[in-house]
């Protein structure tokens, strides 16, 4: 029923949903006036009469807007009995002008053109993209619960039932890819931009889990390395970008990519220990890079502005690293060698 809705149920804690509950309890007769209603698309729709009442019989209905309203009404059925809500039903044949793809496009435009109560985000509009659906299915097979729709983790877990899953959202995967592959200033400008037309195809070029998960796992380790150290937090995306560039040759190929992922999942010491040491070394150098290039006196740039507004830091940091003292570079190379050994010796 909600498959084509671009979000899952957001729970009762959002301001809009709490407002709906309050209206149902305190003034249900006014619910109709305060609510934007429910939008349904279906294959067939036929008006019928039964026992003196008119009924609209629909085939293959999908609620594309109004899941929050529908779920709230169902959860508070006793109060909802005294409320009314506007329902718009669009009959959209599967073959629009003989073209199945035209159907998909028309439904997408209906979704985008509908009024929204909980604010819509660019990432919401991509929830039903074919790559997102394929990626969700592929990740599920290897133990990942992928949140391609904006929804609570509790609801997502209730849908899949029992089982142990790593929970990851499409926003997190987008950040991981952008952080590894793009100029760090892009991710620093806000993850919502990663779902715009300019960057979406770069952050989601395919539906292969082996493309995304190594980047995601590395991002997780770099984030841990910045934990409780605010200055490191500002340099996190630069460090991630550099670390990925150094790791890529070591984990190229399906077997090594999978080995790296599994070792990170298991937190195997012979991988995570040298990986963390390497990350720590780069954080130290990244902060030295900032101090060298921030400027002097009153014109010195704050660290947050330095990393947020400056383009191509990843290129200039590479030059800074190559010209740095031999000791940290030697220690870093040793860490990479240990990581390579751990990946090469991995057995499931």
C-alpha positions as CSV (number, residue, x, y, z in Angstrom):
1,X,0.0,0.0,0.0
2,X,2.8,2.4,0.8
3,X,5.5,1.0,-1.6
4,X,5.4,4.1,-3.8
5,X,5.4,6.5,-0.9
6,X,8.8,8.2,-0.8
7,X,9.0,8.0,3.0
8,X,8.2,5.5,5.6
9,X,6.3,6.2,8.7
10,X,8.2,8.9,10.7
11,X,6.6,8.0,14.0
12,X,4.5,10.1,16.4
13,X,7.4,12.4,17.4
14,X,7.5,14.8,14.4
15,X,5.8,18.1,15.0
16,X,3.3,17.5,12.2
17,X,2.4,14.0,13.4
18,X,2.0,15.2,17.1
19,X,-0.2,17.9,15.8
20,X,-2.4,15.4,14.0
21,X,-2.8,13.3,17.2
22,X,-3.7,16.4,19.2
23,X,-6.3,17.4,16.6
24,X,-7.9,13.9,16.6
25,X,-8.1,14.0,20.4
26,X,-9.2,17.6,21.0
27,X,-11.1,18.7,17.9
28,X,-11.6,15.8,15.5
29,X,-14.4,17.6,13.6
30,X,-11.8,20.1,12.4
31,X,-9.3,17.5,11.2
32,X,-10.6,17.9,7.7
33,X,-9.6,21.5,7.6
34,X,-6.1,21.1,9.0
35,X,-5.0,18.2,7.0
36,X,-3.7,18.1,3.4
37,X,-5.4,14.7,2.8
38,X,-4.4,11.5,1.2
39,X,-3.4,10.9,-2.4
40,X,-3.8,7.4,-4.0
41,X,-2.9,6.2,-7.4
42,X,-4.5,3.0,-8.8
43,X,-4.9,1.0,-11.9
44,X,-8.7,0.9,-11.9
45,X,-11.4,2.9,-10.1
46,X,-15.1,2.2,-10.2
47,X,-17.9,3.8,-8.3
48,X,-20.4,1.3,-6.9
49,X,-23.4,1.5,-4.6
50,X,-24.0,-0.8,-1.6
51,X,-26.7,-0.6,1.0
52,X,-27.5,3.0,0.1
53,X,-23.9,4.1,0.2
54,X,-21.5,5.0,-2.7
55,X,-18.3,3.1,-2.6
56,X,-15.2,3.6,-4.8
57,X,-13.6,0.3,-5.7
58,X,-10.0,0.6,-6.7
59,X,-7.5,-1.8,-8.1
60,X,-3.8,-2.0,-7.0
61,X,-4.0,1.2,-4.8
62,X,-0.8,2.9,-3.7
63,X,-0.8,5.8,-1.2
64,X,1.8,8.2,-2.5
65,X,1.1,11.0,-0.2
66,X,-0.5,10.8,3.2
67,X,1.2,7.8,4.9
68,X,1.6,9.9,8.1
69,X,-2.1,10.7,8.0
70,X,-3.2,7.2,7.3
71,X,-1.0,5.6,9.9
72,X,-2.0,8.2,12.5
73,X,-5.7,7.6,11.8
74,X,-5.2,3.9,12.1
75,X,-3.3,4.2,15.4
76,X,-6.0,6.4,16.9
77,X,-9.0,4.7,15.3
78,X,-11.5,5.6,18.1
79,X,-10.7,9.3,17.8
80,X,-10.6,9.0,14.0
81,X,-14.2,7.8,13.9
82,X,-15.3,11.4,14.5
83,X,-12.9,12.9,11.9
84,X,-13.0,13.3,8.1
85,X,-10.2,13.5,5.6
86,X,-9.9,14.5,2.0
87,X,-8.8,11.6,-0.3
88,X,-7.7,12.2,-3.9
89,X,-7.7,9.1,-6.2
90,X,-5.9,9.1,-9.5
91,X,-6.6,6.3,-11.9
92,X,-3.3,5.9,-13.8
93,X,-3.2,3.0,-16.3
94,X,0.0,1.0,-16.2
95,X,0.6,1.7,-19.9
96,X,0.5,5.4,-20.4
97,X,0.4,6.0,-24.2
98,X,1.7,2.4,-24.6
99,X,4.8,3.2,-22.6
100,X,5.5,1.5,-19.2
101,X,8.3,4.0,-18.4
102,X,5.9,6.9,-19.0
103,X,3.8,5.4,-16.2
104,X,6.7,5.6,-13.8
105,X,7.5,9.1,-14.9
106,X,3.9,10.3,-14.5
107,X,3.6,8.8,-11.0
108,X,6.9,10.4,-10.0
109,X,5.6,13.8,-11.2
110,X,2.3,13.3,-9.2
111,X,4.4,12.6,-6.1
112,X,6.5,15.7,-6.6
113,X,3.6,17.9,-7.3
114,X,1.6,16.9,-4.2
115,X,1.5,19.2,-1.2
116,X,3.6,17.9,1.7
117,X,3.1,18.5,5.4
118,X,6.3,16.9,6.7
119,X,9.0,18.9,4.7
120,X,10.2,17.0,1.6
121,X,13.9,16.7,1.0
122,X,15.8,16.0,-2.2
123,X,16.7,12.6,-0.8
124,X,13.0,11.8,-0.4
125,X,12.5,12.2,-4.1
126,X,15.1,9.6,-4.9
127,X,13.6,6.9,-2.5
128,X,12.0,5.0,-5.4
129,X,14.8,5.4,-7.9
130,X,15.5,2.0,-9.4
131,X,19.0,2.0,-8.1
132,X,17.8,2.6,-4.6
133,X,15.4,-0.4,-4.8
134,X,18.0,-2.7,-6.3
135,X,20.6,-1.6,-3.7
136,X,18.1,-2.2,-0.9
137,X,17.5,-5.8,-2.1
138,X,21.2,-6.5,-2.6
139,X,22.2,-5.2,0.8
140,X,19.4,-7.2,2.5
141,X,21.0,-10.4,1.2
142,X,24.3,-9.7,3.0
143,X,22.8,-8.5,6.3
144,X,22.2,-4.8,5.9
145,X,18.9,-3.1,6.5
146,X,19.0,-0.2,4.0
147,X,16.8,2.8,4.7
148,X,16.1,4.1,1.3
149,X,13.0,6.0,2.7
150,X,13.0,8.4,5.6
151,X,11.6,6.4,8.4
152,X,12.3,5.5,12.0
153,X,14.7,2.6,12.5
154,X,12.1,0.9,14.7
155,X,9.6,0.8,11.8
156,X,12.2,-0.5,9.4
157,X,13.1,-3.3,11.8
158,X,9.4,-4.2,12.3
159,X,9.0,-4.6,8.6
160,X,11.8,-7.1,8.1
161,X,11.0,-9.0,11.4
162,X,13.6,-10.9,13.4
163,X,17.2,-11.1,12.4
164,X,20.4,-9.2,13.0
165,X,21.0,-6.4,10.5
166,X,23.5,-3.5,10.2
167,X,21.3,-0.5,9.7
168,X,22.4,2.1,7.1
169,X,20.6,4.9,5.4
170,X,20.9,6.2,1.9
171,X,22.2,9.5,3.3
172,X,25.0,7.7,5.0
173,X,26.0,5.9,1.8
174,X,25.9,9.1,-0.1
175,X,28.2,10.8,2.4
176,X,30.6,7.8,2.3
177,X,30.9,7.9,-1.5
178,X,31.1,11.7,-1.7
179,X,33.6,11.8,1.1
180,X,35.8,9.3,-0.6
181,X,35.5,10.3,-4.2
182,X,34.6,14.0,-4.4
183,X,36.1,17.3,-3.2
184,X,35.5,17.3,0.6
185,X,34.1,20.8,0.3
186,X,31.0,19.3,-1.4
187,X,30.1,17.1,1.5
188,X,30.9,19.9,3.9
189,X,28.2,22.0,2.2
190,X,25.5,19.6,3.3
191,X,24.4,16.1,2.4
192,X,21.1,17.2,1.0
193,X,23.1,18.4,-2.1
194,X,24.2,14.9,-2.8
195,X,20.7,14.0,-4.0
196,X,20.4,16.8,-6.4
197,X,20.7,16.3,-10.2
198,X,24.3,17.7,-10.1
199,X,25.7,15.0,-7.8
200,X,23.2,12.1,-7.5
201,X,24.7,10.0,-10.4
202,X,28.2,10.5,-8.8
203,X,27.1,9.3,-5.4
204,X,24.9,6.5,-6.6
205,X,26.5,5.3,-9.9
206,X,25.3,1.7,-9.5
207,X,23.6,-0.8,-7.1
208,X,26.6,-3.0,-6.2
209,X,27.0,-3.3,-2.4
210,X,30.7,-3.9,-2.8
211,X,31.1,-0.4,-4.2
212,X,29.4,1.3,-1.3
213,X,30.2,-0.7,1.8
214,X,34.0,-0.4,1.9
215,X,33.6,3.4,1.7
216,X,30.9,3.3,4.3
217,X,33.1,1.1,6.6
218,X,36.1,3.4,6.2
219,X,33.9,6.4,6.9
220,X,32.7,4.7,10.1
221,X,36.3,4.2,11.3
222,X,37.4,7.8,10.4
223,X,34.3,9.1,12.3
224,X,35.4,7.1,15.3
225,X,38.9,8.6,15.0
226,X,37.4,12.1,15.3
227,X,35.1,11.2,18.3
228,X,35.2,13.7,21.1
229,X,37.8,15.8,19.3
230,X,36.0,18.8,17.7
231,X,38.9,20.0,15.7
232,X,39.3,16.6,14.1
233,X,35.6,16.7,13.2
234,X,36.2,19.6,10.9
235,X,39.0,17.7,9.1
236,X,37.1,14.4,8.9
237,X,36.1,14.6,5.3
238,X,39.7,15.5,4.2
239,X,41.1,12.6,6.2
240,X,38.5,10.2,4.7
241,X,39.3,11.3,1.2
242,X,43.0,10.8,1.7
243,X,42.6,7.5,3.4
244,X,40.4,6.1,0.6
245,X,42.9,7.2,-2.0
246,X,45.6,5.2,-0.2
247,X,43.5,2.2,0.6
248,X,42.0,1.7,-2.9
249,X,45.0,-0.1,-4.4
250,X,45.1,-2.5,-1.4
251,X,41.4,-3.6,-1.6
252,X,40.8,-3.6,-5.4
253,X,38.9,-6.6,-6.6
254,X,35.9,-8.5,-5.3
255,X,37.7,-10.8,-2.9
256,X,39.8,-8.1,-1.2
257,X,36.9,-5.6,-1.1
258,X,34.8,-8.2,0.6
259,X,37.6,-9.1,3.0
260,X,38.0,-5.5,4.0
261,X,34.3,-5.1,4.7
262,X,34.1,-8.3,6.7
263,X,37.1,-7.5,8.8
264,X,35.7,-4.1,9.6
265,X,32.3,-5.6,10.5
266,X,34.0,-8.1,12.8
267,X,36.4,-5.4,14.1
268,X,39.2,-7.9,13.6
269,X,42.3,-6.5,15.4
270,X,44.9,-7.3,12.8
271,X,43.0,-4.9,10.4
272,X,41.3,-2.3,12.6
273,X,44.4,-1.6,14.8
274,X,46.7,-0.6,11.9
275,X,43.8,1.1,10.2
276,X,43.1,3.3,13.3
277,X,46.8,4.1,13.7
278,X,46.9,5.2,10.0
279,X,43.8,7.3,10.5
280,X,45.3,8.9,13.6
281,X,48.5,9.8,11.7
282,X,46.5,11.5,9.0
283,X,44.4,13.5,11.4
284,X,47.6,14.8,13.1
285,X,48.9,15.9,9.7
286,X,45.6,17.4,8.6
287,X,45.6,19.7,11.6
288,X,49.2,20.6,10.9
289,X,48.1,21.4,7.3
290,X,45.4,23.7,8.7
291,X,47.7,25.5,11.0
292,X,50.2,26.1,8.2
293,X,47.6,27.5,5.8
294,X,45.0,29.2,8.0
295,X,46.8,32.6,7.9
296,X,48.1,34.8,10.7
297,X,46.7,37.2,13.3
298,X,43.2,38.6,12.8
299,X,43.1,37.3,9.2
300,X,43.6,33.7,10.3
301,X,40.6,31.5,9.2
302,X,38.6,29.6,11.8
303,X,39.0,25.9,11.3
304,X,35.3,25.4,10.5
305,X,35.4,28.0,7.7
306,X,38.8,26.8,6.5
307,X,37.5,23.3,5.6
308,X,34.0,24.3,4.7
309,X,34.8,27.0,2.2
310,X,38.1,26.0,0.6
311,X,38.1,24.0,-2.6
312,X,40.7,21.4,-3.5
313,X,42.1,20.9,0.0
314,X,42.4,17.2,-0.8
315,X,44.9,18.0,-3.6
316,X,46.9,20.5,-1.6
317,X,47.0,18.2,1.4
318,X,48.4,15.5,-0.8
319,X,51.3,17.8,-1.7
320,X,51.7,18.8,1.9
321,X,51.9,15.1,2.9
322,X,54.5,14.3,0.2
323,X,56.7,17.1,1.5
324,X,56.2,16.3,5.2
325,X,58.7,14.6,7.6
326,X,59.8,11.1,6.7
327,X,58.9,9.6,10.1
328,X,55.1,9.9,9.9
329,X,55.1,8.8,6.2
330,X,57.2,5.7,7.2
331,X,54.9,4.9,10.0
332,X,51.9,5.3,7.7
333,X,53.4,3.0,5.1
334,X,53.9,0.3,7.8
335,X,50.3,0.6,8.7
336,X,49.2,0.1,5.1
337,X,51.4,-2.9,4.8
338,X,49.8,-4.4,7.9
339,X,46.3,-3.7,6.4
340,X,47.3,-5.3,3.2
341,X,48.5,-8.4,5.0
342,X,45.2,-8.6,7.0
343,X,43.1,-8.4,3.8
344,X,45.3,-11.0,2.0
345,X,45.1,-13.5,4.8
346,X,41.4,-13.1,5.5
347,X,39.3,-16.4,5.6
348,X,35.6,-16.4,6.2
